[in-house]
Amino acid sequence: MKKWTILLVTLLFLGMIFWSCSGEDDSGTEPVPDNIAPTCEITSPANNLIYTIGDTILVQVNATDEDGSIDEVRFYLDSLQIGLYTDSPYSHILTTNTLSLGLHTILVEAEDNEGLETTDEIIINLNNPPMCQISEPENNSIFEIGDIVSIVVDASDSNKFSKSIANVEFYIDNVLRYTDIDLPYSYEWNTASYSSGNHVIKVITEDNDGAETESQINTALDSNHSPVINSLLAEPNHIGISSTSIITCIATDYDGNALTYTWRKTVMAKTSGEERVKYPSKPLMFCQC
């Protein structure tokens, strides 16, 4: 009997220990788990993009909370709050008109309904674009097929941080033909393989921060080549007063067209004829084809 009493007391004691170590509290409910922090990500723009002062930047944020809800999302520029939003989609329009050149930090902070916060940030670079202008040839210039056209570009950079041109790209009809990295920025365009008609010369100048400026002009190629005067011959080439010499103009035409000769006794007066003309011993004469 005494043994059974001791066994019963022991079992009761062990039962009390097991009950006190169980997962339930005094109220009989499960313990509350810790709050999970929200997620926060800047989805646009990408990090380290370059903008020009005056650009408008749309900052978009993806913020969620696994075990609750997003209370608010705050937007900061260089530690200064510029926006606060409580409803999705979370976005803010940033204007850059009054900002300084250089690097700026955009930071966003998402807070859930229990006060936990998560942040994300990116860097943007504000830069003045370089200056770019085609100085040669003039707009709407006309050339002959086969001509070598010199394209000259004036390019400079006023950005206070870089002040350097990285390269100048030369395009003919939107096809890249040459890239120049040194002054003077120029390209010799051989037109021999191009068709007659209109063509566009475009250049894109990039500074060493990645900002670009574009300039373009229109040109035309003419398939009809100008004739060439090879020489003027006089027979005889020495004449006296009241004598006459026969002047012959020797000319060729690349396209094989018939030539018309115009002879000038003075700059203003003209007479037309063939390739030969009688020349009295008076004013000097010129031949134009």
C-alpha positions as a Markdown table, in Angstrom:
| # | Residue | x | y | z |
|---|---|---|---|---|
| 1 | Met | 0.0 | 0.0 | 0.0 |
| 2 | Lys | 2.8 | 2.4 | 0.8 |
| 3 | Lys | 4.5 | 1.6 | -2.5 |
| 4 | Trp | 1.3 | 2.5 | -4.4 |
| 5 | Thr | 1.0 | 5.8 | -2.6 |
| 6 | Ile | 4.5 | 6.8 | -3.4 |
| 7 | Leu | 4.0 | 5.9 | -7.1 |
| 8 | Leu | 0.8 | 7.9 | -7.3 |
| 9 | Val | 2.4 | 11.0 | -5.8 |
| 10 | Thr | 5.3 | 10.7 | -8.2 |
| 11 | Leu | 3.0 | 10.5 | -11.2 |
| 12 | Leu | 1.0 | 13.6 | -10.0 |
| 13 | Phe | 4.3 | 15.5 | -9.6 |
| 14 | Leu | 5.5 | 14.6 | -13.1 |
| 15 | Gly | 2.1 | 15.6 | -14.6 |
| 16 | Met | 2.4 | 19.1 | -13.0 |
| 17 | Ile | 5.8 | 19.6 | -14.4 |
| 18 | Phe | 4.6 | 18.6 | -17.9 |
| 19 | Trp | 1.6 | 20.9 | -17.7 |
| 20 | Ser | 3.8 | 23.9 | -16.7 |
| 21 | Cys | 6.2 | 23.3 | -19.6 |
| 22 | Ser | 3.5 | 23.1 | -22.3 |
| 23 | Gly | 3.2 | 25.8 | -25.1 |
| 24 | Glu | 0.1 | 27.4 | -23.6 |
| 25 | Asp | 0.2 | 30.4 | -21.4 |
| 26 | Asp | -2.1 | 31.1 | -18.4 |
| 27 | Ser | -4.9 | 32.3 | -20.7 |
| 28 | Gly | -4.8 | 29.1 | -22.8 |
| 29 | Thr | -3.8 | 30.9 | -26.1 |
| 30 | Glu | -0.8 | 30.6 | -28.4 |
| 31 | Pro | 2.0 | 33.2 | -28.1 |
| 32 | Val | 1.9 | 36.1 | -30.6 |
| 33 | Pro | 4.7 | 35.9 | -33.3 |
| 34 | Asp | 7.0 | 38.9 | -34.0 |
| 35 | Asn | 6.0 | 41.5 | -36.6 |
| 36 | Ile | 7.6 | 41.1 | -40.1 |
| 37 | Ala | 9.1 | 44.2 | -41.6 |
| 38 | Pro | 7.6 | 45.4 | -44.9 |
| 39 | Thr | 9.3 | 45.2 | -48.3 |
| 40 | Cys | 10.2 | 48.4 | -50.1 |
| 41 | Glu | 11.9 | 48.8 | -53.6 |
| 42 | Ile | 12.3 | 51.7 | -56.0 |
| 43 | Thr | 11.3 | 50.2 | -59.3 |
| 44 | Ser | 11.8 | 53.3 | -61.4 |
| 45 | Pro | 14.2 | 55.0 | -62.3 |
| 46 | Ala | 17.2 | 52.7 | -62.3 |
| 47 | Asn | 20.2 | 53.5 | -60.2 |
| 48 | Asn | 22.9 | 55.9 | -61.5 |
| 49 | Leu | 20.9 | 57.3 | -64.4 |
| 50 | Ile | 21.9 | 60.7 | -65.9 |
| 51 | Tyr | 19.4 | 63.5 | -66.4 |
| 52 | Thr | 19.5 | 67.1 | -67.6 |
| 53 | Ile | 18.3 | 69.9 | -65.4 |
| 54 | Gly | 14.7 | 70.6 | -66.3 |
| 55 | Asp | 13.9 | 66.9 | -66.7 |
| 56 | Thr | 10.9 | 65.4 | -64.9 |
| 57 | Ile | 11.5 | 62.1 | -63.1 |
| 58 | Leu | 8.8 | 59.7 | -62.1 |
| 59 | Val | 9.8 | 57.8 | -59.0 |
| 60 | Gln | 7.9 | 54.5 | -58.5 |
| 61 | Val | 8.0 | 52.3 | -55.5 |
| 62 | Asn | 6.7 | 48.7 | -54.8 |
| 63 | Ala | 5.9 | 48.4 | -51.1 |
| 64 | Thr | 4.1 | 45.4 | -49.4 |
| 65 | Asp | 3.7 | 43.9 | -46.0 |
| 66 | Glu | 3.5 | 40.1 | -45.4 |
| 67 | Asp | 1.6 | 40.2 | -42.1 |
| 68 | Gly | -0.2 | 43.4 | -42.2 |
| 69 | Ser | -0.6 | 46.5 | -44.4 |
| 70 | Ile | 1.5 | 49.5 | -45.5 |
| 71 | Asp | 0.6 | 52.6 | -43.5 |
| 72 | Glu | 2.6 | 55.1 | -45.6 |
| 73 | Val | 5.5 | 55.5 | -48.0 |
| 74 | Arg | 7.7 | 58.6 | -47.6 |
| 75 | Phe | 10.0 | 60.1 | -50.4 |
| 76 | Tyr | 13.2 | 61.9 | -49.6 |
| 77 | Leu | 15.6 | 63.9 | -51.8 |
| 78 | Asp | 19.0 | 64.4 | -50.2 |
| 79 | Ser | 17.5 | 63.7 | -46.7 |
| 80 | Leu | 14.7 | 66.3 | -47.3 |
| 81 | Gln | 11.1 | 64.8 | -47.4 |
| 82 | Ile | 9.4 | 65.6 | -50.7 |
| 83 | Gly | 6.4 | 63.4 | -50.6 |
| 84 | Leu | 4.2 | 61.1 | -48.4 |
| 85 | Tyr | 1.6 | 58.6 | -49.8 |
| 86 | Thr | -0.8 | 56.2 | -48.1 |
| 87 | Asp | -2.3 | 54.5 | -51.1 |
| 88 | Ser | -0.9 | 52.3 | -53.8 |
| 89 | Pro | 0.5 | 52.8 | -56.4 |
| 90 | Tyr | 3.2 | 54.7 | -54.5 |
| 91 | Ser | 4.8 | 57.2 | -56.9 |
| 92 | His | 6.2 | 60.7 | -56.9 |
| 93 | Ile | 7.0 | 63.2 | -59.7 |
| 94 | Leu | 10.4 | 64.9 | -59.1 |
| 95 | Thr | 11.1 | 68.1 | -61.0 |
| 96 | Thr | 14.8 | 69.0 | -61.4 |
| 97 | Asn | 14.5 | 72.7 | -62.4 |
| 98 | Thr | 15.9 | 74.1 | -59.1 |
| 99 | Leu | 18.4 | 71.3 | -58.4 |
| 100 | Ser | 22.2 | 71.7 | -58.7 |
| 101 | Leu | 24.4 | 69.8 | -61.0 |
| 102 | Gly | 25.9 | 66.6 | -59.8 |
| 103 | Leu | 24.8 | 63.6 | -57.7 |
| 104 | His | 21.6 | 63.4 | -55.7 |
| 105 | Thr | 20.1 | 60.7 | -53.5 |
| 106 | Ile | 16.5 | 59.6 | -53.7 |
| 107 | Leu | 15.4 | 57.6 | -50.6 |
| 108 | Val | 12.0 | 56.0 | -49.9 |
| 109 | Glu | 10.8 | 54.6 | -46.6 |
| 110 | Ala | 7.9 | 52.3 | -46.2 |
| 111 | Glu | 6.2 | 51.9 | -42.8 |
| 112 | Asp | 3.7 | 49.1 | -42.0 |
| 113 | Asn | 0.6 | 49.3 | -39.7 |
| 114 | Glu | 2.7 | 48.3 | -36.6 |
| 115 | Gly | 5.5 | 50.9 | -37.1 |
| 116 | Leu | 8.2 | 48.7 | -38.7 |
| 117 | Glu | 10.1 | 50.5 | -41.5 |
| 118 | Thr | 12.1 | 49.5 | -44.6 |
| 119 | Thr | 14.1 | 51.8 | -46.9 |
| 120 | Asp | 15.6 | 51.8 | -50.4 |
| 121 | Glu | 17.6 | 54.4 | -52.3 |
| 122 | Ile | 19.2 | 55.3 | -55.6 |
| 123 | Ile | 21.5 | 57.9 | -57.0 |
| 124 | Ile | 20.7 | 60.2 | -59.9 |
| 125 | Asn | 23.2 | 62.4 | -61.8 |
| 126 | Leu | 22.2 | 65.9 | -63.1 |
| 127 | Asn | 24.3 | 67.0 | -66.0 |
| 128 | Asn | 24.2 | 69.8 | -68.6 |
| 129 | Pro | 24.3 | 68.3 | -72.1 |
| 130 | Pro | 27.2 | 69.2 | -74.4 |
| 131 | Met | 26.9 | 71.8 | -77.2 |
| 132 | Cys | 26.9 | 70.4 | -80.7 |
| 133 | Gln | 26.6 | 72.1 | -84.1 |
| 134 | Ile | 27.5 | 71.1 | -87.7 |
| 135 | Ser | 29.6 | 74.1 | -88.9 |
| 136 | Glu | 30.4 | 72.5 | -92.4 |
| 137 | Pro | 28.7 | 72.0 | -94.8 |
| 138 | Glu | 25.8 | 74.4 | -94.7 |
| 139 | Asn | 22.2 | 73.1 | -94.5 |
| 140 | Asn | 20.7 | 72.2 | -97.8 |
| 141 | Ser | 24.0 | 72.1 | -99.6 |
| 142 | Ile | 24.1 | 70.3 | -103.0 |
| 143 | Phe | 27.0 | 68.1 | -104.1 |
| 144 | Glu | 27.9 | 65.9 | -107.0 |
| 145 | Ile | 28.1 | 62.1 | -106.6 |
| 146 | Gly | 31.7 | 61.3 | -106.1 |
| 147 | Asp | 32.5 | 64.4 | -104.1 |
| 148 | Ile | 34.4 | 64.2 | -100.8 |
| 149 | Val | 32.3 | 66.2 | -98.4 |
| 150 | Ser | 34.1 | 67.6 | -95.3 |
| 151 | Ile | 31.8 | 67.4 | -92.3 |
| 152 | Val | 33.1 | 69.6 | -89.4 |
| 153 | Val | 31.5 | 69.8 | -86.0 |
| 154 | Asp | 31.8 | 72.4 | -83.2 |
| 155 | Ala | 31.4 | 70.6 | -79.8 |
| 156 | Ser | 32.0 | 71.7 | -76.3 |
| 157 | Asp | 30.8 | 70.9 | -72.7 |
| 158 | Ser | 29.8 | 73.4 | -70.1 |
| 159 | Asn | 29.3 | 70.9 | -67.3 |
| 160 | Lys | 31.2 | 72.2 | -64.3 |
| 161 | Phe | 32.2 | 68.7 | -63.3 |
| 162 | Ser | 33.4 | 67.2 | -66.5 |
| 163 | Lys | 33.9 | 69.8 | -69.3 |
| 164 | Ser | 35.0 | 67.1 | -71.6 |
| 165 | Ile | 33.7 | 65.6 | -74.9 |
| 166 | Ala | 34.0 | 61.8 | -75.0 |
| 167 | Asn | 33.2 | 61.3 | -78.7 |
| 168 | Val | 31.3 | 62.6 | -81.7 |
| 169 | Glu | 29.5 | 60.1 | -83.9 |
| 170 | Phe | 28.8 | 60.9 | -87.6 |
| 171 | Tyr | 25.7 | 59.4 | -89.3 |
| 172 | Ile | 24.7 | 59.4 | -92.9 |
| 173 | Asp | 21.0 | 58.6 | -93.3 |
| 174 | Asn | 21.0 | 57.3 | -89.7 |
| 175 | Val | 23.8 | 54.9 | -90.4 |
| 176 | Leu | 26.9 | 55.3 | -88.2 |
| 177 | Arg | 29.9 | 56.0 | -90.4 |
| 178 | Tyr | 32.6 | 57.3 | -88.1 |
| 179 | Thr | 33.4 | 58.2 | -84.5 |
| 180 | Asp | 35.9 | 60.9 | -83.6 |
| 181 | Ile | 37.4 | 61.4 | -80.2 |
| 182 | Asp | 39.8 | 64.2 | -80.8 |
| 183 | Leu | 39.7 | 67.8 | -82.0 |
| 184 | Pro | 38.9 | 68.9 | -84.6 |
| 185 | Tyr | 35.8 | 66.7 | -84.9 |
| 186 | Ser | 35.4 | 66.0 | -88.6 |
| 187 | Tyr | 34.7 | 63.3 | -91.1 |
| 188 | Glu | 35.4 | 63.1 | -94.9 |
| 189 | Trp | 32.3 | 61.7 | -96.5 |
| 190 | Asn | 32.9 | 59.9 | -99.8 |
| 191 | Thr | 29.7 | 60.2 | -101.7 |
| 192 | Ala | 30.7 | 57.9 | -104.6 |
| 193 | Ser | 28.5 | 55.0 | -103.5 |
| 194 | Tyr | 25.4 | 57.0 | -102.7 |
| 195 | Ser | 22.4 | 57.6 | -104.9 |
| 196 | Ser | 21.3 | 61.0 | -106.2 |
| 197 | Gly | 18.7 | 62.8 | -104.1 |
| 198 | Asn | 18.3 | 63.9 | -100.5 |
| 199 | His | 20.5 | 62.7 | -97.6 |
| 200 | Val | 20.7 | 63.5 | -93.9 |
| 201 | Ile | 23.9 | 64.2 | -92.1 |
| 202 | Lys | 23.5 | 63.7 | -88.3 |
| 203 | Val | 26.0 | 64.0 | -85.5 |
| 204 | Ile | 25.6 | 62.9 | -81.8 |
| 205 | Thr | 28.0 | 64.4 | -79.3 |
| 206 | Glu | 28.5 | 62.7 | -75.9 |
| 207 | Asp | 30.3 | 64.1 | -72.9 |
| 208 | Asn | 32.3 | 61.9 | -70.4 |
| 209 | Asp | 29.2 | 61.8 | -68.1 |
| 210 | Gly | 27.1 | 60.2 | -70.8 |
| 211 | Ala | 24.9 | 63.2 | -71.7 |
| 212 | Glu | 24.2 | 63.6 | -75.4 |
| 213 | Thr | 23.2 | 66.3 | -77.9 |
| 214 | Glu | 22.2 | 65.8 | -81.5 |
| 215 | Ser | 22.5 | 68.0 | -84.6 |
| 216 | Gln | 21.6 | 67.3 | -88.2 |
| 217 | Ile | 21.4 | 69.0 | -91.6 |
| 218 | Asn | 19.9 | 68.1 | -95.0 |
| 219 | Thr | 22.0 | 67.7 | -98.2 |
| 220 | Ala | 21.4 | 66.6 | -101.8 |
| 221 | Leu | 23.5 | 64.7 | -104.3 |
| 222 | Asp | 23.3 | 65.5 | -108.0 |
| 223 | Ser | 24.0 | 62.9 | -110.5 |
| 224 | Asn | 24.9 | 65.5 | -113.2 |
| 225 | His | 28.6 | 66.4 | -112.9 |
| 226 | Ser | 30.0 | 69.8 | -114.0 |
| 227 | Pro | 32.1 | 69.8 | -117.1 |
| 228 | Val | 35.8 | 70.3 | -116.8 |
| 229 | Ile | 37.8 | 72.8 | -119.0 |
| 230 | Asn | 41.1 | 71.1 | -119.6 |
| 231 | Ser | 42.9 | 73.9 | -121.5 |
| 232 | Leu | 42.6 | 76.9 | -123.8 |
| 233 | Leu | 44.7 | 76.9 | -127.0 |
| 234 | Ala | 45.4 | 79.9 | -129.2 |
| 235 | Glu | 46.6 | 79.6 | -132.8 |
| 236 | Pro | 48.8 | 81.6 | -133.2 |
| 237 | Asn | 49.4 | 82.3 | -129.6 |
| 238 | His | 51.2 | 85.6 | -130.4 |
| 239 | Ile | 49.4 | 88.1 | -132.5 |
| 240 | Gly | 50.0 | 91.7 | -133.4 |
| 241 | Ile | 47.8 | 94.7 | -133.7 |
| 242 | Ser | 44.8 | 94.1 | -136.1 |
| 243 | Ser | 45.7 | 90.4 | -136.2 |
| 244 | Thr | 43.3 | 87.5 | -135.4 |
| 245 | Ser | 43.9 | 84.3 | -133.4 |
| 246 | Ile | 41.7 | 81.2 | -133.2 |
| 247 | Ile | 41.0 | 80.3 | -129.6 |
| 248 | Thr | 40.0 | 76.6 | -128.9 |
| 249 | Cys | 38.5 | 75.5 | -125.6 |
| 250 | Ile | 39.2 | 71.8 | -124.8 |
| 251 | Ala | 36.6 | 70.5 | -122.3 |
| 252 | Thr | 35.2 | 67.2 | -121.2 |
| 253 | Asp | 32.0 | 66.1 | -119.4 |
| 254 | Tyr | 31.9 | 63.2 | -116.9 |
| 255 | Asp | 28.3 | 62.3 | -117.8 |
| 256 | Gly | 28.9 | 62.5 | -121.6 |
| 257 | Asn | 26.4 | 65.4 | -122.1 |
| 258 | Ala | 26.8 | 67.8 | -125.0 |
| 259 | Leu | 28.6 | 71.0 | -124.1 |
| 260 | Thr | 27.6 | 74.6 | -124.9 |
| 261 | Tyr | 30.4 | 77.1 | -124.9 |
| 262 | Thr | 30.0 | 80.7 | -123.8 |
| 263 | Trp | 32.7 | 83.3 | -124.6 |
| 264 | Arg | 33.1 | 86.5 | -122.8 |
| 265 | Lys | 34.9 | 89.6 | -124.1 |
| 266 | Thr | 34.3 | 91.4 | -120.8 |
| 267 | Val | 32.8 | 90.3 | -117.5 |
| 268 | Met | 29.3 | 91.5 | -118.4 |
| 269 | Ala | 29.1 | 90.9 | -122.2 |
| 270 | Lys | 28.6 | 87.4 | -123.5 |
| 271 | Thr | 28.5 | 85.6 | -126.8 |
| 272 | Ser | 27.7 | 82.0 | -127.3 |
| 273 | Gly | 29.1 | 79.6 | -129.8 |
| 274 | Glu | 31.1 | 76.5 | -130.3 |
| 275 | Glu | 34.5 | 75.5 | -128.9 |
| 276 | Arg | 36.4 | 77.8 | -131.2 |
| 277 | Val | 36.2 | 81.5 | -131.6 |
| 278 | Lys | 38.2 | 84.2 | -133.5 |
| 279 | Tyr | 40.0 | 86.5 | -131.1 |
| 280 | Pro | 41.0 | 90.0 | -132.3 |
| 281 | Ser | 43.9 | 91.8 | -130.5 |
| 282 | Lys | 41.6 | 93.4 | -128.0 |
| 283 | Pro | 40.3 | 92.5 | -124.5 |
| 284 | Leu | 41.2 | 89.2 | -122.9 |
| 285 | Met | 38.6 | 86.5 | -123.4 |
| 286 | Phe | 37.2 | 83.8 | -121.1 |
| 287 | Cys | 35.5 | 80.5 | -121.9 |
| 288 | Gln | 32.6 | 79.0 | -119.8 |
| 289 | Cys | 31.1 | 75.6 | -120.4 |
